[in-house]
Amino acid sequence: MSDPVSALNNASFDAGIATLRERGPVGMITLRGDLSSKPVQKAVKAASGLAMPQQRQCLTIGENSIAWMSPDELLIVCPYAEAASLLADIQGRLANEHALAVNVSDARAVFEVSGPNAREVMAKLAPVDLAPSQFTPEMFRRTRIAQVAAAFWMPADDVFHVVCFRSVAQYVFDALSIAAQPGSEVDVF
């Protein structure tokens, strides 16, 4: 088995108002099914140690996150090396359920935007109210970053994780880098 290669070879930018970095290979599993089903809920809890997230929520413990993507879809985030075994466990637990679990790790890129101006950088690119009273840690949005589909959440104050398709990783990184240029503060927050 070959070593995983991230979309942008761990690109980073730290010369601006926020620090950007590609997080490298990250394990991601898309799970589709009836999220109110007890077997689905038990499979999610067993696989991640996390409860089922509520609408527009992402729960995180360590390197594991579970994000609500839609009424019948979750994104399970884990260390890359654990994705295959986690997927097998989920599929085994849901063998008798109408559900779909797929490893999408190599189809996505994940970035981290951090620092006291991270919220400002994200607000320049996403049509989401990112006021501190409106978007807090554990909230999750599936939206756009500039012109491409993306999703993001805050695992902690002043830190955003951004997920996009691997095919647009360079575009997203460039857009984030431009939004984080030195002297580009607008002091909205």
N, CA, C and O of each residue as an XYZ file, in Angstrom:
756
protein
N       0.845     -1.179      0.000
C       0.000      0.000      0.000
C       0.890      1.242      0.000
O       1.829      1.339      0.790
N       0.598      2.174     -0.873
C       1.403      3.385     -0.946
C       0.989      4.371      0.144
O      -0.105      4.284      0.701
N       1.880      5.301      0.430
C       1.587      6.333      1.421
C       0.585      7.320      0.838
O       0.644      7.624     -0.354
N      -0.338      7.829      1.662
C      -1.295      8.814      1.161
C      -0.599     10.124      0.827
O       0.382     10.501      1.468
N      -1.109     10.801     -0.169
C      -0.569     12.089     -0.589
C      -1.690     13.111     -0.462
O      -2.784     12.911     -0.991
N      -1.421     14.189      0.229
C      -2.445     15.217      0.378
C      -2.571     15.997     -0.927
O      -1.691     15.937     -1.785
N      -3.655     16.714     -1.062
C      -3.939     17.442     -2.297
C      -2.875     18.477     -2.620
O      -2.507     18.640     -3.783
N      -2.371     19.181     -1.606
C      -1.412     20.269     -1.839
C      -0.102     20.076     -1.089
O       0.612     21.041     -0.816
N       0.210     18.834     -0.757
C       1.488     18.533     -0.114
C       1.709     19.367      1.150
O       2.787     19.925      1.360
N       0.668     19.443      1.989
C       0.737     20.159      3.268
C       1.049     21.643      3.125
O       1.833     22.191      3.901
N       0.442     22.294      2.139
C       0.656     23.731      1.906
C       0.279     24.523      3.148
O      -0.596     24.130      3.918
N       0.964     25.653      3.323
C       0.634     26.534      4.442
C       0.911     27.987      4.061
O       1.665     28.271      3.130
N       0.286     28.890      4.800
C       0.459     30.333      4.613
C       0.347     30.956      5.988
O      -0.696     30.859      6.635
N       1.421     31.599      6.442
C       1.366     32.198      7.777
C       1.879     33.634      7.796
O       2.324     34.130      8.831
N       1.815     34.293      6.650
C       2.316     35.667      6.560
C       1.182     36.676      6.538
O       1.380     37.804      6.088
N       0.014     36.309      7.006
C      -1.124     37.213      6.931
C      -1.827     37.394      8.258
O      -1.225     37.274      9.325
N      -3.116     37.685      8.170
C      -3.901     37.965      9.379
C      -4.412     36.689     10.042
O      -4.983     36.736     11.131
N      -4.206     35.556      9.387
C      -4.548     34.247      9.953
C      -3.560     33.230      9.395
O      -2.920     33.468      8.371
N      -3.445     32.116     10.067
C      -2.573     31.033      9.607
C      -3.421     30.008      8.870
O      -4.471     29.595      9.363
N      -2.968     29.598      7.690
C      -3.659     28.591      6.891
C      -2.743     27.403      6.737
O      -1.534     27.554      6.565
N      -3.322     26.221      6.800
C      -2.529     25.034      6.510
C      -3.432     23.915      6.026
O      -4.549     23.728      6.508
N      -2.918     23.188      5.070
C      -3.611     21.980      4.676
C      -3.335     20.968      5.777
O      -2.197     20.846      6.229
N      -4.331     20.259      6.207
C      -4.173     19.344      7.333
C      -3.556     18.011      6.934
O      -3.378     17.141      7.787
N      -3.226     17.830      5.658
C      -2.652     16.564      5.219
C      -3.744     15.532      5.038
O      -4.925     15.875      5.088
N      -3.386     14.289      4.831
C      -4.422     13.252      4.668
C      -5.276     13.125      5.931
O      -4.767     12.950      7.038
N      -6.569     13.217      5.729
C      -7.536     13.116      6.822
C      -8.560     12.058      6.417
O      -9.029     12.048      5.279
N      -8.902     11.180      7.336
C      -9.914     10.162      7.061
C     -11.302     10.767      7.080
O     -11.643     11.523      7.990
N     -12.109     10.434      6.072
C     -13.481     10.936      5.998
C     -14.393      9.852      5.437
O     -14.096      9.230      4.417
N     -15.495      9.646      6.120
C     -16.489      8.668      5.689
C     -17.831      9.378      5.576
O     -18.276     10.050      6.507
N     -18.464      9.219      4.426
C     -19.825      9.706      4.254
C     -20.763      8.580      4.635
O     -20.636      7.460      4.140
N     -21.699      8.875      5.511
C     -22.706      7.902      5.930
C     -24.073      8.465      5.597
O     -24.453      9.535      6.072
N     -24.810      7.727      4.769
C     -26.171      8.134      4.412
C     -27.140      7.082      4.913
O     -26.891      5.881      4.804
N     -28.242      7.548      5.461
C     -29.254      6.632      5.967
C     -30.242      7.383      6.839
O     -30.235      8.614      6.881
N     -31.075      6.656      7.522
C     -32.052      7.226      8.434
C     -31.342      7.554      9.746
O     -31.066      6.663     10.549
N     -31.051      8.829      9.959
C     -30.275      9.234     11.134
C     -31.039      9.053     12.445
O     -30.444      9.117     13.521
N     -32.346      8.830     12.366
C     -33.109      8.572     13.584
C     -33.149      7.083     13.928
O     -33.660      6.696     14.980
N     -32.612      6.260     13.044
C     -32.588      4.817     13.256
C     -31.633      4.460     14.399
O     -30.499      4.939     14.438
N     -32.090      3.630     15.312
C     -31.244      3.199     16.439
C     -29.981      2.483     15.960
O     -28.909      2.753     16.503
N     -30.048      1.578     14.964
C     -28.813      0.943     14.497
C     -27.807      1.942     13.920
O     -26.601      1.795     14.124
N     -28.298      2.957     13.201
C     -27.395      3.980     12.656
C     -26.771      4.761     13.802
O     -25.564      4.999     13.797
N     -27.558      5.157     14.768
C     -27.040      5.908     15.910
C     -26.015      5.097     16.697
O     -24.992      5.630     17.127
N     -26.293      3.808     16.884
C     -25.355      2.942     17.614
C     -24.061      2.749     16.820
O     -22.977      2.718     17.403
N     -24.165      2.622     15.514
C     -22.970      2.453     14.675
C     -22.092      3.695     14.728
O     -20.867      3.595     14.798
N     -22.719      4.861     14.695
C     -21.978      6.132     14.767
C     -21.276      6.247     16.119
O     -20.098      6.601     16.181
N     -21.985      5.955     17.180
C     -21.412      6.044     18.542
C     -20.264      5.048     18.707
O     -19.221      5.392     19.264
N     -20.447      3.829     18.230
C     -19.400      2.809     18.358
C     -18.165      3.170     17.540
O     -17.035      2.931     17.966
N     -18.388      3.736     16.384
C     -17.270      4.052     15.488
C     -16.463      5.252     15.952
O     -15.254      5.310     15.730
N     -17.115      6.202     16.590
C     -16.436      7.466     16.879
C     -16.366      7.847     18.345
O     -15.536      8.669     18.734
N     -17.220      7.265     19.153
C     -17.293      7.689     20.543
C     -18.119      8.951     20.713
O     -18.217      9.486     21.817
N     -18.712      9.430     19.631
C     -19.498     10.663     19.667
C     -20.981     10.368     19.467
O     -21.355      9.393     18.814
N     -21.806     11.221     20.036
C     -23.252     11.101     19.847
C     -23.628     11.602     18.460
O     -22.800     12.175     17.752
N     -24.860     11.388     18.082
C     -25.374     11.880     16.815
C     -25.474     13.405     16.876
O     -26.082     13.943     17.802
N     -24.883     14.114     15.897
C     -24.980     15.577     15.916
C     -26.385     16.046     15.545
O     -27.119     15.357     14.837
N     -26.734     17.204     16.026
C     -27.993     17.838     15.660
C     -27.809     18.555     14.311
O     -26.700     18.618     13.780
N     -28.886     19.081     13.778
C     -28.830     19.816     12.515
C     -27.811     20.944     12.600
O     -27.772     21.686     13.582
N     -26.975     21.069     11.551
C     -25.919     22.095     11.426
C     -24.942     22.072     12.608
O     -24.503     23.120     13.083
N     -24.609     20.864     13.074
C     -23.689     20.721     14.193
C     -22.557     19.771     13.819
O     -22.744     18.843     13.033
N     -21.388     20.014     14.386
C     -20.243     19.116     14.258
C     -19.680     18.900     15.652
O     -19.267     19.845     16.323
N     -19.668     17.656     16.073
C     -19.127     17.295     17.386
C     -17.705     16.788     17.203
O     -17.422     16.068     16.246
N     -16.810     17.155     18.109
C     -15.402     16.791     17.983
C     -14.844     16.332     19.314
O     -15.085     16.947     20.352
N     -14.088     15.235     19.267
C     -13.271     14.778     20.393
C     -11.931     14.386     19.782
O     -11.860     13.465     18.969
N     -10.875     15.084     20.174
C      -9.552     14.789     19.623
C      -9.541     14.937     18.118
O      -9.882     15.999     17.598
N      -9.153     13.882     17.403
C      -9.092     13.922     15.941
C     -10.376     13.412     15.294
O     -10.467     13.361     14.068
N     -11.359     13.037     16.089
C     -12.617     12.509     15.566
C     -13.696     13.578     15.593
O     -13.882     14.274     16.591
N     -14.404     13.693     14.473
C     -15.541     14.611     14.378
C     -16.675     13.915     13.647
O     -16.461     13.028     12.821
N     -17.877     14.340     13.969
C     -19.062     13.892     13.231
C     -19.853     15.139     12.899
O     -20.240     15.900     13.785
N     -20.090     15.341     11.607
C     -20.798     16.530     11.140
C     -22.112     16.149     10.486
O     -22.189     15.174      9.738
N     -23.141     16.924     10.773
C     -24.447     16.776     10.144
C     -24.346     17.454      8.783
O     -24.110     18.660      8.708
N     -24.523     16.690      7.705
C     -24.428     17.235      6.347
C     -25.804     17.534      5.757
O     -25.968     18.520      5.038
N     -26.781     16.702      6.051
C     -28.147     16.875      5.558
C     -29.043     15.954      6.386
O     -28.532     15.199      7.214
N     -30.359     15.993      6.189
C     -31.239     15.160      7.026
C     -30.940     13.664      6.974
O     -31.359     12.923      7.863
N     -30.224     13.211      5.950
C     -29.899     11.777      5.882
C     -28.413     11.524      5.646
O     -28.039     10.475      5.122
N     -27.567     12.474      6.026
C     -26.132     12.319      5.744
C     -25.261     12.879      6.856
O     -25.519     13.957      7.391
N     -24.222     12.122      7.191
C     -23.201     12.552      8.141
C     -21.846     12.494      7.472
O     -21.638     11.729      6.530
N     -20.923     13.308      7.964
C     -19.516     13.203      7.585
C     -18.766     12.817      8.854
O     -18.781     13.544      9.847
N     -18.113     11.668      8.803
C     -17.326     11.179      9.932
C     -15.869     11.449      9.617
O     -15.355     10.978      8.603
N     -15.198     12.201     10.472
C     -13.799     12.582     10.276
C     -12.967     11.847     11.323
O     -13.321     11.804     12.501
N     -11.849     11.269     10.869
C     -10.995     10.477     11.755
C      -9.565     10.525     11.230
O      -9.334     11.051     10.141
N      -8.609      9.996     11.968
C      -7.253      9.890     11.418
C      -7.289      9.041     10.138
O      -8.018      8.053     10.060
N      -6.512      9.430      9.164
C      -6.506      8.772      7.859
C      -6.279      7.263      7.999
O      -6.958      6.468      7.349
N      -5.339      6.879      8.834
C      -4.984      5.461      8.979
C      -6.119      4.618      9.552
O      -6.107      3.394      9.422
N      -7.099      5.261     10.185
C      -8.207      4.539     10.797
C      -9.452      4.455      9.912
O     -10.395      3.741     10.252
N      -9.473      5.164      8.792
C     -10.685      5.255      7.975
C     -11.153      3.902      7.449
O     -12.346      3.606      7.504
N     -10.246      3.080      6.944
C     -10.651      1.791      6.362
C     -11.269      0.874      7.416
O     -12.304      0.257      7.164
N     -10.650      0.776      8.587
C     -11.199     -0.107      9.624
C     -12.499      0.460     10.197
O     -13.414     -0.293     10.531
N     -12.577      1.773     10.309
C     -13.800      2.415     10.780
C     -14.942      2.151      9.792
O     -16.066      1.852     10.197
N     -14.646      2.264      8.514
C     -15.653      1.999      7.484
C     -16.136      0.549      7.566
O     -17.338      0.291      7.516
N     -15.209     -0.387      7.689
C     -15.585     -1.804      7.778
C     -16.479     -2.050      8.992
O     -17.446     -2.808      8.913
N     -16.154     -1.411     10.105
C     -16.964     -1.560     11.315
C     -18.377     -1.016     11.098
O     -19.361     -1.661     11.460
N     -18.465      0.170     10.505
C     -19.771      0.782     10.247
C     -20.583     -0.091      9.292
O     -21.761     -0.354      9.534
N     -19.951     -0.537      8.211
C     -20.658     -1.375      7.241
C     -21.128     -2.682      7.875
O     -22.225     -3.155      7.579
N     -20.316     -3.260      8.733
C     -20.712     -4.481      9.421
C     -21.905     -4.262     10.333
O     -22.826     -5.078     10.371
N     -21.885     -3.163     11.063
C     -22.980     -2.861     11.986
C     -24.281     -2.515     11.246
O     -25.376     -2.693     11.780
N     -24.144     -2.020     10.014
C     -25.325     -1.589      9.261
C     -25.667     -2.532      8.109
O     -26.379     -2.145      7.183
N     -25.172     -3.751      8.161
C     -25.397     -4.712      7.069
C     -26.877     -4.962      6.810
O     -27.258     -5.238      5.673
N     -27.709     -4.874      7.822
C     -29.141     -5.131      7.647
C     -29.965     -3.850      7.591
O     -31.193     -3.899      7.666
N     -29.302     -2.708      7.462
C     -29.989     -1.416      7.392
C     -29.906     -0.865      5.969
O     -28.989     -1.196      5.217
N     -30.866     -0.030      5.616
C     -30.805      0.694      4.347
C     -29.912      1.907      4.597
O     -30.383      2.969      5.006
N     -28.614      1.728      4.343
C     -27.634      2.777      4.607
C     -26.458      2.611      3.644
O     -26.234      1.536      3.086
N     -25.726      3.689      3.467
C     -24.547      3.676      2.603
C     -23.412      4.349      3.355
O     -23.574      5.459      3.861
N     -22.281      3.695      3.431
C     -21.088      4.272      4.055
C     -19.948      4.137      3.055
O     -19.685      3.046      2.548
N     -19.269      5.251      2.773
C     -18.220      5.285      1.758
C     -17.028      6.072      2.278
O     -17.186      7.125      2.895
N     -15.835      5.549      2.024
C     -14.604      6.250      2.375
C     -14.341      7.306      1.305
O     -14.064      6.966      0.154
N     -14.425      8.581      1.676
C     -14.202      9.681      0.732
C     -12.914     10.452      1.056
O     -12.722     11.577      0.594
N     -12.049      9.841      1.844
C     -10.832     10.511      2.296
C      -9.997     11.067      1.152
O      -9.539     12.208      1.219
N      -9.795     10.287      0.119
C      -8.920     10.705     -0.970
C      -9.613     11.619     -1.975
O      -8.978     12.093     -2.917
N     -10.893     11.870     -1.791
C     -11.629     12.755     -2.687
C     -11.774     14.166     -2.105
O     -12.340     15.048     -2.751
N     -11.274     14.376     -0.910
C     -11.442     15.656     -0.223
C     -10.095     16.221      0.228
O      -9.096     15.511      0.338
N     -10.114     17.514      0.481
C      -8.976     18.199      1.092
C      -9.500     18.929      2.322
O     -10.650     19.368      2.342
N      -8.672     19.058      3.337
C      -9.072     19.721      4.580
C      -8.036     20.791      4.909
O      -6.831     20.537      4.895
N      -8.528     21.984      5.203
C      -7.672     23.105      5.582
C      -8.036     23.572      6.980
O      -9.165     23.400      7.439
N      -7.053     24.169      7.646
C      -7.294     24.804      8.936
C      -6.974     26.277      8.790
O      -5.917     26.643      8.278
N      -7.890     27.123      9.241
C      -7.701     28.574      9.283
C      -7.729     28.930     10.753
O      -8.727     28.688     11.432
N      -6.640     29.506     11.257
C      -6.572     29.762     12.697
C      -5.990     31.129     13.006
O      -5.312     31.743     12.182
N      -6.273     31.580     14.207
C      -5.780     32.860     14.695
C      -6.927     33.795     15.017
O      -8.077     33.510     14.684
N      -6.618     34.916     15.666
C      -7.671     35.836     16.095
C      -8.483     36.435     14.953
O      -9.588     36.927     15.185
N      -7.964     36.408     13.726
C      -8.709     36.943     12.593
C      -9.255     35.845     11.674
O      -9.664     36.134     10.549
N      -9.267     34.607     12.133
C      -9.759     33.502     11.302
C     -11.215     33.719     10.905
O     -11.595     33.450      9.766
N     -12.015     34.194     11.821
C     -13.438     34.439     11.541
C     -13.583     35.466     10.416
O     -14.446     35.330      9.549
N     -12.743     36.479     10.438
C     -12.782     37.527      9.417
C     -12.415     36.968      8.040
O     -13.051     37.304      7.041
N     -11.398     36.122      7.990
C     -10.987     35.504      6.728
C     -12.143     34.694      6.152
O     -12.456     34.806      4.967
N     -12.774     33.879      6.990
C     -13.882     33.051      6.520
C     -15.069     33.898      6.070
O     -15.726     33.568      5.082
N     -15.348     34.979      6.782
C     -16.491     35.836      6.452
C     -16.325     36.513      5.101
O     -17.318     36.848      4.455
N     -15.105     36.718      4.670
C     -14.878     37.332      3.360
C     -15.266     36.405      2.217
O     -15.509     36.866      1.102
N     -15.327     35.104      2.482
C     -15.497     34.129      1.409
C     -16.792     33.333      1.450
O     -17.204     32.784      0.428
N     -17.437     33.257      2.590
C     -18.613     32.389      2.731
C     -19.861     33.216      3.048
O     -19.800     34.128      3.873
N     -20.986     32.911      2.406
C     -22.232     33.628      2.680
C     -22.922     33.104      3.938
O     -24.040     32.590      3.891
N     -22.224     33.250      5.058
C     -22.703     32.752      6.346
C     -22.498     33.857      7.370
O     -21.465     34.527      7.353
N     -23.453     34.059      8.253
C     -23.295     35.034      9.338
C     -22.318     34.448     10.352
O     -22.667     33.541     11.107
N     -21.106     34.964     10.364
C     -20.067     34.439     11.243
C     -19.837     35.302     12.481
O     -18.801     35.189     13.135
N     -20.796     36.158     12.800
C     -20.702     36.926     14.045
C     -20.552     35.940     15.198
O     -21.187     34.885     15.190
N     -19.729     36.264     16.186
C     -19.511     35.335     17.299
C     -20.795     34.866     17.981
O     -20.833     33.760     18.519
N     -21.829     35.673     17.969
C     -23.098     35.258     18.581
C     -23.914     34.342     17.663
O     -24.859     33.695     18.113
N     -23.550     34.289     16.379
C     -24.320     33.514     15.404
C     -23.633     32.227     14.946
O     -24.299     31.291     14.503
N     -22.315     32.178     15.050
C     -21.583     30.977     14.642
C     -20.547     30.666     15.709
O     -19.588     31.414     15.899
N     -20.751     29.557     16.401
C     -19.918     29.205     17.546
C     -19.317     27.816     17.344
O     -19.739     27.079     16.453
N     -18.331     27.457     18.171
C     -17.799     26.094     18.074
C     -18.933     25.075     18.152
O     -19.914     25.263     18.872
N     -18.775     24.020     17.412
C     -19.725     22.926     17.220
C     -20.739     23.211     16.122
O     -21.450     22.297     15.706
N     -20.833     24.458     15.634
C     -21.724     24.716     14.507
C     -21.037     24.289     13.219
O     -19.810     24.278     13.130
N     -21.841     23.940     12.227
C     -21.341     23.396     10.964
C     -22.138     24.009      9.826
O     -23.356     24.159      9.920
N     -21.452     24.359      8.760
C     -22.143     24.866      7.584
C     -21.614     24.190      6.332
O     -20.408     24.029      6.143
N     -22.534     23.810      5.504
C     -22.259     23.302      4.163
C     -22.656     24.437      3.234
O     -23.831     24.794      3.155
N     -21.682     25.009      2.528
C     -21.927     26.260      1.815
C     -20.953     26.398      0.647
O     -20.607     25.416     -0.010
N     -20.524     27.613      0.406
C     -19.542     27.898     -0.631
C     -18.392     28.699     -0.024
O     -18.578     29.506      0.887
N     -17.221     28.450     -0.551
C     -16.058     29.289     -0.289
C     -15.757     29.925     -1.643
O     -15.323     29.245     -2.572
N     -15.989     31.223     -1.749
C     -15.919     31.916     -3.038
C     -16.900     31.224     -3.986
O     -18.109     31.335     -3.781
N     -16.437     30.526     -4.997
C     -17.330     29.960     -6.007
C     -17.467     28.437     -5.954
O     -18.080     27.856     -6.850
N     -16.920     27.780     -4.945
C     -16.957     26.315     -4.929
C     -17.609     25.773     -3.650
O     -17.618     26.419     -2.602
N     -18.146     24.571     -3.784
C     -18.779     23.913     -2.639
C     -17.741     23.591     -1.575
O     -16.629     23.154     -1.874
N     -18.130     23.816     -0.333
C     -17.247     23.523      0.803
C     -18.117     23.383      2.049
O     -19.318     23.655      2.030
N     -17.489     22.959      3.106
C     -18.147     22.892      4.410
C     -17.120     23.298      5.448
O     -15.918     23.136      5.240
N     -17.597     23.831      6.574
C     -16.640     24.191      7.626
C     -17.293     24.159      8.993
O     -18.513     24.221      9.138
N     -16.423     24.060      9.991
C     -16.836     24.080     11.390
C     -15.695     24.635     12.220
O     -14.565     24.770     11.749
N     -16.011     24.950     13.451
C     -15.024     25.455     14.402
C     -14.828     24.412     15.494
O     -15.692     24.267     16.358
N     -13.714     23.681     15.478
C     -13.463     22.747     16.574
C     -13.105     23.475     17.869
O     -13.193     22.900     18.954
N     -12.699     24.748     17.751
C     -12.346     25.566     18.915
C     -12.459     27.033     18.516
O     -12.556     27.356     17.332
N     -12.447     27.913     19.505
C     -12.453     29.340     19.192
C     -11.265     29.680     18.314
O     -10.173     29.147     18.511
N     -11.465     30.555     17.355
C     -10.412     31.044     16.459
C      -9.806     29.969     15.563
O      -8.708     30.154     15.039
N     -10.504     28.846     15.379
C     -10.014     27.783     14.483
C     -11.186     27.277     13.641
O     -12.238     26.915     14.167
N     -10.979     27.262     12.329
C     -11.959     26.699     11.402
C     -11.322     25.540     10.670
O     -10.148     25.602     10.305
N     -12.084     24.481     10.452
C     -11.680     23.407      9.549
C     -12.583     23.519      8.324
O     -13.805     23.624      8.438
N     -11.956     23.494      7.154
C     -12.653     23.664      5.883
C     -12.449     22.404      5.060
O     -11.316     21.956      4.885
N     -13.535     21.826      4.552
C     -13.475     20.640      3.704
C     -13.972     21.026      2.319
O     -14.999     21.690      2.172
N     -13.220     20.595      1.300
C     -13.644     20.825     -0.086
C     -13.259     19.611     -0.925
O     -12.531     18.729     -0.469
N     -13.756     19.581     -2.148
C     -13.338     18.519     -3.055
C     -11.856     18.699     -3.372
O     -11.374     19.825     -3.496
N     -11.154     17.610     -3.498
C      -9.726     17.630     -3.803
C      -9.451     18.382     -5.105
O      -8.428     19.055     -5.231
N     -10.359     18.268     -6.068
C     -10.149     18.895     -7.377
C     -10.123     20.417     -7.318
O      -9.615     21.055     -8.240
N     -10.661     21.015     -6.250
C     -10.648     22.471     -6.126
C      -9.789     22.932     -4.946
O      -9.903     24.078     -4.511
N      -8.946     22.066     -4.436
C      -8.124     22.394     -3.259
C      -7.234     23.602     -3.504
O      -7.128     24.471     -2.639
N      -6.600     23.675     -4.650
C      -5.715     24.818     -4.920
C      -6.512     26.113     -4.952
O      -6.071     27.129     -4.414
N      -7.677     26.083     -5.578
C      -8.542     27.267     -5.642
C      -8.920     27.720     -4.230
O      -8.829     28.907     -3.919
N      -9.337     26.797     -3.385
C      -9.748     27.149     -2.025
C      -8.563     27.689     -1.233
O      -8.692     28.684     -0.519
N      -7.414     27.039     -1.357
C      -6.228     27.520     -0.642
C      -5.863     28.931     -1.106
O      -5.554     29.793     -0.283
N      -5.897     29.167     -2.408
C      -5.576     30.498     -2.935
C      -6.583     31.542     -2.457
O      -6.194     32.649     -2.084
N      -7.867     31.203     -2.466
C      -8.894     32.140     -1.995
C      -8.692     32.467     -0.516
O      -8.780     33.629     -0.121
N      -8.424     31.461      0.293
C      -8.167     31.691      1.714
C      -6.913     32.542      1.909
O      -6.895     33.432      2.760
N      -5.873     32.279      1.132
C      -4.621     33.044      1.236
C      -4.836     34.509      0.876
O      -4.292     35.396      1.534
N      -5.616     34.764     -0.152
C      -5.902     36.155     -0.546
C      -6.713     36.845      0.548
O      -6.443     38.000      0.880
N      -7.693     36.158      1.103
C      -8.516     36.737      2.171
C      -7.708     36.996      3.435
O      -8.110     37.803      4.274
N      -6.579     36.322      3.577
C      -5.738     36.467      4.778
C      -4.516     37.352      4.543
O      -3.608     37.376      5.374
N      -4.479     38.071      3.436
C      -3.327     38.921      3.146
C      -3.050     39.897      4.287
O      -3.983     40.379      4.929
N      -1.774     40.193      4.543
C      -1.448     41.176      5.593
C      -2.120     42.526      5.316
O      -2.187     42.975      4.172
N      -2.601     43.143      6.352
C      -3.220     44.449      6.215
C      -4.634     44.405      5.666
O      -5.205     45.451      5.359
N      -5.221     43.201      5.533
C      -6.571     43.094      4.954
C      -7.672     43.041      6.008
O      -8.821     42.732      5.693
N      -7.328     43.337      7.243
C      -8.332     43.319      8.300
C      -9.427     44.340      7.992
O      -9.139     45.454      7.553
N     -10.659     43.963      8.221
C     -11.764     44.914      8.092
C     -12.425     45.139      9.440
O     -13.332     45.963      9.563
N     -11.978     44.415     10.442
C     -12.422     44.597     11.832
C     -13.933     44.535     11.990
O     -14.519     45.325     12.731
N     -14.564     43.593     11.292
C     -16.009     43.412     11.441
C     -16.319     42.800     12.792
O     -17.323     43.137     13.418
N     -15.466     41.909     13.238
C     -15.725     41.210     14.487
C     -14.819     41.722     15.587
O     -14.895     41.247     16.720
